Amino acid sequence: MALRPIDDAIPVTVDRDRVKKQAKAALDIQNKQPDFVKNNENGDRLPATAETTIDYIPSGDLKPLTDPEAKIESLVQGLESKDWTEICDSLNDARRFALYHFTLLLPILETVMLVLVKAMKNPRSALCKTSIMTSTDLFIAYGDKLLQPTASDAFDHLLLQLLLKASQDKRFVCEEAEKALNAMVQSVSTLPLLPKLQTCVSHSNPRVRAKAAISISNCVSKMRPEELNEFGRVSLVQMAAELLNDRLPEAREAARNMVMLLYQSFIGDHEDQKQDSWRNFCQSNLPTLHAQSIVKITIPQETMG
């Protein structure tokens, strides 16, 4: 018996009118949706309108506020607005406070930092970049005051967001975040900052680890011998040894810079006499393979014997 083609095994009839009605109903439902979309990781409902043009104002072009005492009363309300353009305006006002009306912003620094964290998570690039520019001005203006106990947790969240933004593919956001991280390293005291960066070099995201490693290397480059001793040279060389085996070349290069800085500080002006001491220091505080890697970087091959 001849077999029927499989296409003929189950007869199918299509009700074309019914399909048209279903498609029209789906379109009607879509058209009835409100003019907003829920499209950011904070859960905010954002207007589904065309991107508004936002001017990125350099710090040097910002002017003092005409009535800062009155403006500070409404600043938090503006920062917490549902209108992202109003948030941008309020962030620029926060920058003006940092630059020209320093003391007025002090009581709400924690709130401002938490707003920055939320804004950096927003999918709107304009809001994200404005928040990063604001963090740069805050680092320069307030420095260690951002680490006071009441604001320390907010600072930790802000640091992580900056490392994440410095790790992403949008170049103009990445570059702005790197500027902010550099401002942080230059403006915040190294000893309280290093432990916060140290927690980030074990982050699951390799790009975050690399950016944290670069910031740590920059911190070490400005540390005096007494600061290295206070933080702990052993902790620093152990951190560098771990990063030498990281996946990303950027992290490994930062680790090599750290190793050379630590070595140069250790031996000072008496290289010939202290190379053996440096070798013993590494062997005493590191696993054998790590110690060998550190020594290989720092001591010329011809002198190793």
C-alpha positions as a Markdown table, in Angstrom:
| # | Residue | x | y | z |
|---|---|---|---|---|
| 1 | Met | 0.0 | 0.0 | 0.0 |
| 2 | Ala | 1.4 | 3.4 | -0.9 |
| 3 | Leu | 2.1 | 5.7 | 1.9 |
| 4 | Arg | 0.5 | 9.1 | 2.0 |
| 5 | Pro | 2.8 | 12.1 | 2.3 |
| 6 | Ile | 3.1 | 13.2 | 5.9 |
| 7 | Asp | 1.7 | 16.6 | 5.0 |
| 8 | Asp | -1.6 | 14.8 | 4.2 |
| 9 | Ala | -1.7 | 12.8 | 7.4 |
| 10 | Ile | -3.5 | 15.5 | 9.4 |
| 11 | Pro | -5.7 | 17.8 | 7.5 |
| 12 | Val | -5.4 | 21.4 | 8.7 |
| 13 | Thr | -7.9 | 24.2 | 8.0 |
| 14 | Val | -7.1 | 27.8 | 8.7 |
| 15 | Asp | -9.8 | 30.2 | 9.7 |
| 16 | Arg | -8.3 | 33.3 | 8.1 |
| 17 | Asp | -11.0 | 35.6 | 9.5 |
| 18 | Arg | -10.3 | 34.3 | 13.0 |
| 19 | Val | -6.6 | 34.9 | 12.6 |
| 20 | Lys | -7.2 | 38.5 | 11.4 |
| 21 | Lys | -9.5 | 39.1 | 14.4 |
| 22 | Gln | -6.8 | 37.8 | 16.9 |
| 23 | Ala | -4.1 | 40.0 | 15.3 |
| 24 | Lys | -6.4 | 43.0 | 15.5 |
| 25 | Ala | -7.2 | 42.3 | 19.2 |
| 26 | Ala | -3.5 | 42.0 | 20.0 |
| 27 | Leu | -2.8 | 45.3 | 18.3 |
| 28 | Asp | -5.6 | 47.0 | 20.1 |
| 29 | Ile | -4.2 | 45.8 | 23.5 |
| 30 | Gln | -0.7 | 47.1 | 22.5 |
| 31 | Asn | -2.1 | 50.5 | 21.5 |
| 32 | Lys | -3.9 | 50.8 | 24.8 |
| 33 | Gln | -0.7 | 50.4 | 26.8 |
| 34 | Pro | 0.2 | 53.7 | 28.7 |
| 35 | Asp | 2.9 | 55.9 | 27.3 |
| 36 | Phe | 5.7 | 54.6 | 29.6 |
| 37 | Val | 7.9 | 51.6 | 29.7 |
| 38 | Lys | 9.4 | 49.8 | 32.7 |
| 39 | Asn | 12.9 | 49.5 | 31.4 |
| 40 | Asn | 15.5 | 50.1 | 34.1 |
| 41 | Glu | 17.0 | 48.0 | 36.8 |
| 42 | Asn | 15.6 | 50.3 | 39.5 |
| 43 | Gly | 12.1 | 49.5 | 38.4 |
| 44 | Asp | 11.3 | 53.1 | 37.5 |
| 45 | Arg | 8.7 | 53.7 | 34.9 |
| 46 | Leu | 10.2 | 56.0 | 32.3 |
| 47 | Pro | 8.3 | 58.1 | 29.7 |
| 48 | Ala | 8.3 | 56.4 | 26.2 |
| 49 | Thr | 9.3 | 59.7 | 24.5 |
| 50 | Ala | 12.2 | 60.6 | 22.3 |
| 51 | Glu | 15.6 | 61.2 | 24.0 |
| 52 | Thr | 15.8 | 64.7 | 25.2 |
| 53 | Thr | 19.1 | 66.5 | 24.6 |
| 54 | Ile | 21.1 | 67.0 | 27.7 |
| 55 | Asp | 24.1 | 69.3 | 27.9 |
| 56 | Tyr | 27.1 | 67.9 | 29.7 |
| 57 | Ile | 28.5 | 70.9 | 31.6 |
| 58 | Pro | 32.2 | 70.9 | 32.5 |
| 59 | Ser | 32.9 | 71.7 | 36.2 |
| 60 | Gly | 34.6 | 74.9 | 35.2 |
| 61 | Asp | 31.5 | 76.2 | 33.5 |
| 62 | Leu | 29.2 | 75.7 | 36.4 |
| 63 | Lys | 28.2 | 78.9 | 38.2 |
| 64 | Pro | 27.2 | 79.5 | 41.8 |
| 65 | Leu | 23.6 | 79.4 | 42.8 |
| 66 | Thr | 21.9 | 82.7 | 43.3 |
| 67 | Asp | 20.0 | 81.5 | 46.4 |
| 68 | Pro | 21.6 | 78.4 | 47.7 |
| 69 | Glu | 19.9 | 78.3 | 51.1 |
| 70 | Ala | 16.5 | 78.2 | 49.4 |
| 71 | Lys | 17.7 | 75.7 | 46.7 |
| 72 | Ile | 19.0 | 73.2 | 49.2 |
| 73 | Glu | 15.5 | 72.8 | 50.6 |
| 74 | Ser | 14.2 | 71.5 | 47.3 |
| 75 | Leu | 17.3 | 69.6 | 46.1 |
| 76 | Val | 16.4 | 66.2 | 47.5 |
| 77 | Gln | 12.9 | 66.4 | 46.0 |
| 78 | Gly | 14.4 | 67.2 | 42.6 |
| 79 | Leu | 16.9 | 64.3 | 42.9 |
| 80 | Glu | 14.1 | 61.9 | 43.7 |
| 81 | Ser | 11.9 | 63.1 | 40.8 |
| 82 | Lys | 10.3 | 60.6 | 38.4 |
| 83 | Asp | 11.3 | 63.0 | 35.5 |
| 84 | Trp | 14.8 | 62.0 | 34.5 |
| 85 | Thr | 15.5 | 65.5 | 33.0 |
| 86 | Glu | 14.7 | 67.1 | 36.4 |
| 87 | Ile | 17.1 | 64.6 | 38.0 |
| 88 | Cys | 19.8 | 65.7 | 35.6 |
| 89 | Asp | 19.2 | 69.4 | 36.5 |
| 90 | Ser | 19.3 | 68.6 | 40.2 |
| 91 | Leu | 22.5 | 66.6 | 39.8 |
| 92 | Asn | 24.1 | 69.7 | 38.2 |
| 93 | Asp | 22.8 | 71.7 | 41.1 |
| 94 | Ala | 24.4 | 69.3 | 43.5 |
| 95 | Arg | 27.7 | 69.8 | 41.6 |
| 96 | Arg | 27.3 | 73.6 | 42.1 |
| 97 | Phe | 26.8 | 73.0 | 45.9 |
| 98 | Ala | 30.0 | 70.9 | 45.9 |
| 99 | Leu | 31.9 | 73.6 | 44.1 |
| 100 | Tyr | 30.6 | 76.8 | 45.6 |
| 101 | His | 28.4 | 76.1 | 48.6 |
| 102 | Phe | 30.4 | 73.3 | 50.3 |
| 103 | Thr | 28.8 | 73.1 | 53.8 |
| 104 | Leu | 25.2 | 73.2 | 52.6 |
| 105 | Leu | 25.5 | 69.8 | 51.0 |
| 106 | Leu | 27.3 | 68.0 | 53.8 |
| 107 | Pro | 24.2 | 66.9 | 55.8 |
| 108 | Ile | 22.7 | 65.1 | 52.7 |
| 109 | Leu | 25.9 | 63.6 | 51.2 |
| 110 | Glu | 24.7 | 60.1 | 51.9 |
| 111 | Thr | 21.4 | 60.8 | 50.1 |
| 112 | Val | 23.1 | 62.3 | 47.1 |
| 113 | Met | 25.5 | 59.3 | 46.8 |
| 114 | Leu | 22.5 | 56.9 | 46.9 |
| 115 | Val | 20.8 | 58.9 | 44.1 |
| 116 | Leu | 24.0 | 58.7 | 42.1 |
| 117 | Val | 24.1 | 54.9 | 42.4 |
| 118 | Lys | 20.5 | 54.7 | 41.3 |
| 119 | Ala | 21.1 | 57.1 | 38.4 |
| 120 | Met | 24.1 | 55.1 | 37.2 |
| 121 | Lys | 21.9 | 52.1 | 36.8 |
| 122 | Asn | 19.4 | 54.0 | 34.6 |
| 123 | Pro | 19.5 | 52.9 | 30.9 |
| 124 | Arg | 19.5 | 56.6 | 29.9 |
| 125 | Ser | 23.1 | 57.4 | 29.0 |
| 126 | Ala | 22.6 | 61.1 | 29.6 |
| 127 | Leu | 21.4 | 60.5 | 33.2 |
| 128 | Cys | 24.2 | 58.0 | 33.8 |
| 129 | Lys | 27.0 | 60.2 | 32.5 |
| 130 | Thr | 25.7 | 63.2 | 34.5 |
| 131 | Ser | 25.7 | 61.2 | 37.7 |
| 132 | Ile | 29.3 | 60.1 | 37.0 |
| 133 | Met | 30.3 | 63.7 | 36.5 |
| 134 | Thr | 28.7 | 64.6 | 39.8 |
| 135 | Ser | 30.6 | 61.9 | 41.6 |
| 136 | Thr | 33.9 | 63.3 | 40.3 |
| 137 | Asp | 33.0 | 66.7 | 41.7 |
| 138 | Leu | 32.0 | 65.2 | 45.0 |
| 139 | Phe | 35.3 | 63.3 | 45.3 |
| 140 | Ile | 37.3 | 66.4 | 44.6 |
| 141 | Ala | 35.2 | 68.6 | 47.0 |
| 142 | Tyr | 34.6 | 66.3 | 49.9 |
| 143 | Gly | 37.4 | 63.7 | 49.8 |
| 144 | Asp | 37.5 | 61.8 | 53.1 |
| 145 | Lys | 34.1 | 63.2 | 54.3 |
| 146 | Leu | 32.5 | 60.8 | 51.9 |
| 147 | Leu | 33.9 | 58.0 | 54.1 |
| 148 | Gln | 32.3 | 59.1 | 57.4 |
| 149 | Pro | 30.5 | 56.3 | 59.1 |
| 150 | Thr | 27.0 | 57.5 | 58.2 |
| 151 | Ala | 27.9 | 57.5 | 54.5 |
| 152 | Ser | 30.3 | 54.6 | 54.2 |
| 153 | Asp | 27.8 | 52.1 | 52.9 |
| 154 | Ala | 26.6 | 54.5 | 50.2 |
| 155 | Phe | 30.3 | 55.1 | 49.2 |
| 156 | Asp | 30.7 | 51.3 | 48.8 |
| 157 | His | 27.8 | 51.1 | 46.4 |
| 158 | Leu | 29.0 | 54.2 | 44.5 |
| 159 | Leu | 32.5 | 52.7 | 44.1 |
| 160 | Leu | 31.1 | 49.4 | 42.7 |
| 161 | Gln | 28.9 | 51.3 | 40.2 |
| 162 | Leu | 31.8 | 53.3 | 39.0 |
| 163 | Leu | 33.9 | 50.2 | 38.5 |
| 164 | Leu | 31.0 | 48.6 | 36.6 |
| 165 | Lys | 30.6 | 51.7 | 34.4 |
| 166 | Ala | 34.3 | 51.8 | 33.8 |
| 167 | Ser | 34.0 | 48.2 | 32.6 |
| 168 | Gln | 31.3 | 48.6 | 30.1 |
| 169 | Asp | 31.4 | 49.0 | 26.3 |
| 170 | Lys | 29.9 | 52.5 | 25.9 |
| 171 | Arg | 33.2 | 54.4 | 25.5 |
| 172 | Phe | 32.0 | 57.8 | 26.6 |
| 173 | Val | 30.5 | 56.4 | 29.8 |
| 174 | Cys | 33.6 | 54.2 | 30.4 |
| 175 | Glu | 36.0 | 57.2 | 30.0 |
| 176 | Glu | 33.9 | 59.3 | 32.4 |
| 177 | Ala | 33.9 | 56.6 | 35.0 |
| 178 | Glu | 37.6 | 56.2 | 34.7 |
| 179 | Lys | 38.0 | 60.0 | 35.3 |
| 180 | Ala | 35.8 | 59.7 | 38.4 |
| 181 | Leu | 37.9 | 56.8 | 39.7 |
| 182 | Asn | 41.1 | 58.7 | 39.2 |
| 183 | Ala | 39.6 | 61.7 | 41.0 |
| 184 | Met | 38.7 | 59.4 | 43.9 |
| 185 | Val | 42.2 | 58.0 | 44.2 |
| 186 | Gln | 43.7 | 61.5 | 44.2 |
| 187 | Ser | 41.2 | 63.0 | 46.6 |
| 188 | Val | 40.4 | 60.3 | 49.1 |
| 189 | Ser | 43.1 | 59.2 | 51.7 |
| 190 | Thr | 44.7 | 56.0 | 50.6 |
| 191 | Leu | 44.6 | 54.0 | 53.9 |
| 192 | Pro | 40.8 | 54.0 | 54.3 |
| 193 | Leu | 40.2 | 53.7 | 50.5 |
| 194 | Leu | 42.4 | 50.6 | 49.9 |
| 195 | Pro | 40.3 | 48.2 | 52.0 |
| 196 | Lys | 37.2 | 49.2 | 49.9 |
| 197 | Leu | 39.1 | 48.6 | 46.7 |
| 198 | Gln | 40.5 | 45.4 | 48.0 |
| 199 | Thr | 37.1 | 43.8 | 48.3 |
| 200 | Cys | 36.5 | 44.6 | 44.6 |
| 201 | Val | 39.5 | 42.6 | 43.3 |
| 202 | Ser | 37.7 | 39.4 | 44.1 |
| 203 | His | 34.6 | 40.4 | 42.2 |
| 204 | Ser | 33.1 | 37.8 | 39.9 |
| 205 | Asn | 33.3 | 40.2 | 36.9 |
| 206 | Pro | 36.9 | 40.2 | 35.6 |
| 207 | Arg | 36.6 | 43.7 | 34.2 |
| 208 | Val | 35.6 | 45.0 | 37.6 |
| 209 | Arg | 38.6 | 43.2 | 39.1 |
| 210 | Ala | 40.9 | 44.8 | 36.5 |
| 211 | Lys | 39.6 | 48.4 | 37.1 |
| 212 | Ala | 39.9 | 47.9 | 40.8 |
| 213 | Ala | 43.5 | 46.6 | 40.3 |
| 214 | Ile | 44.3 | 49.8 | 38.4 |
| 215 | Ser | 42.9 | 52.0 | 41.2 |
| 216 | Ile | 44.9 | 50.0 | 43.8 |
| 217 | Ser | 48.1 | 50.4 | 41.8 |
| 218 | Asn | 47.5 | 54.1 | 41.5 |
| 219 | Cys | 46.9 | 54.2 | 45.3 |
| 220 | Val | 50.2 | 52.4 | 45.9 |
| 221 | Ser | 52.1 | 54.8 | 43.6 |
| 222 | Lys | 51.2 | 57.7 | 46.0 |
| 223 | Met | 51.8 | 56.0 | 49.3 |
| 224 | Arg | 54.8 | 56.9 | 51.5 |
| 225 | Pro | 56.8 | 54.2 | 53.2 |
| 226 | Glu | 55.1 | 54.7 | 56.5 |
| 227 | Glu | 51.7 | 54.3 | 54.8 |
| 228 | Leu | 52.8 | 51.1 | 53.1 |
| 229 | Asn | 53.9 | 49.8 | 56.5 |
| 230 | Glu | 50.7 | 50.8 | 58.2 |
| 231 | Phe | 48.5 | 49.1 | 55.6 |
| 232 | Gly | 50.8 | 46.1 | 55.4 |
| 233 | Arg | 53.3 | 45.4 | 52.7 |
| 234 | Val | 52.5 | 41.7 | 53.1 |
| 235 | Ser | 48.8 | 42.3 | 52.2 |
| 236 | Leu | 49.8 | 44.3 | 49.2 |
| 237 | Val | 52.3 | 41.9 | 47.8 |
| 238 | Gln | 49.8 | 39.0 | 48.3 |
| 239 | Met | 47.1 | 40.9 | 46.5 |
| 240 | Ala | 49.5 | 41.7 | 43.6 |
| 241 | Ala | 50.6 | 38.0 | 43.4 |
| 242 | Glu | 47.0 | 36.9 | 43.0 |
| 243 | Leu | 46.3 | 39.5 | 40.3 |
| 244 | Leu | 49.3 | 38.4 | 38.3 |
| 245 | Asn | 47.3 | 35.3 | 37.5 |
| 246 | Asp | 44.1 | 37.1 | 36.6 |
| 247 | Arg | 42.3 | 36.5 | 33.3 |
| 248 | Leu | 42.6 | 40.0 | 31.9 |
| 249 | Pro | 45.9 | 41.6 | 30.8 |
| 250 | Glu | 44.8 | 44.9 | 32.3 |
| 251 | Ala | 44.7 | 43.4 | 35.8 |
| 252 | Arg | 48.0 | 41.6 | 35.3 |
| 253 | Glu | 49.7 | 44.8 | 34.1 |
| 254 | Ala | 48.3 | 46.7 | 37.2 |
| 255 | Ala | 49.7 | 43.9 | 39.4 |
| 256 | Arg | 53.1 | 44.2 | 37.8 |
| 257 | Asn | 53.1 | 47.9 | 38.4 |
| 258 | Met | 52.2 | 47.3 | 42.1 |
| 259 | Val | 55.0 | 44.7 | 42.4 |
| 260 | Met | 57.6 | 47.1 | 41.0 |
| 261 | Leu | 56.4 | 50.0 | 43.3 |
| 262 | Leu | 56.6 | 47.7 | 46.3 |
| 263 | Tyr | 60.0 | 46.4 | 45.3 |
| 264 | Gln | 61.4 | 49.9 | 44.8 |
| 265 | Ser | 60.1 | 51.1 | 48.1 |
| 266 | Phe | 61.5 | 48.0 | 49.8 |
| 267 | Ile | 65.1 | 48.3 | 48.5 |
| 268 | Gly | 65.3 | 52.1 | 48.5 |
| 269 | Asp | 68.7 | 53.3 | 47.4 |
| 270 | His | 70.6 | 50.1 | 48.4 |
| 271 | Glu | 69.5 | 47.6 | 45.7 |
| 272 | Asp | 72.5 | 45.3 | 45.8 |
| 273 | Gln | 72.3 | 44.8 | 49.6 |
| 274 | Lys | 68.6 | 44.4 | 49.8 |
| 275 | Gln | 67.8 | 42.0 | 46.9 |
| 276 | Asp | 68.3 | 39.0 | 49.1 |
| 277 | Ser | 66.1 | 40.5 | 51.7 |
| 278 | Trp | 63.4 | 41.1 | 49.1 |
| 279 | Arg | 63.7 | 37.5 | 47.9 |
| 280 | Asn | 63.3 | 36.3 | 51.5 |
| 281 | Phe | 60.4 | 38.6 | 52.1 |
| 282 | Cys | 58.5 | 37.1 | 49.1 |
| 283 | Gln | 59.4 | 33.5 | 49.9 |
| 284 | Ser | 58.3 | 34.0 | 53.5 |
| 285 | Asn | 54.9 | 35.5 | 52.7 |
| 286 | Leu | 53.8 | 33.9 | 49.4 |
| 287 | Pro | 53.3 | 30.4 | 48.0 |
| 288 | Thr | 56.4 | 29.2 | 46.2 |
| 289 | Leu | 55.1 | 29.7 | 42.7 |
| 290 | His | 53.8 | 33.2 | 43.5 |
| 291 | Ala | 57.1 | 34.1 | 45.1 |
| 292 | Gln | 59.0 | 33.0 | 42.1 |
| 293 | Ser | 56.8 | 35.1 | 39.8 |
| 294 | Ile | 57.3 | 38.2 | 42.0 |
| 295 | Val | 61.1 | 37.8 | 42.2 |
| 296 | Lys | 61.3 | 37.2 | 38.4 |
| 297 | Ile | 59.6 | 40.5 | 37.8 |
| 298 | Thr | 61.7 | 42.5 | 40.1 |
| 299 | Ile | 65.2 | 41.1 | 40.2 |
| 300 | Pro | 67.2 | 41.0 | 36.9 |
| 301 | Gln | 67.9 | 37.5 | 35.7 |
| 302 | Glu | 71.7 | 38.0 | 35.7 |
| 303 | Thr | 71.7 | 38.8 | 39.4 |
| 304 | Met | 69.5 | 35.9 | 40.6 |
| 305 | Gly | 72.3 | 33.3 | 40.4 |
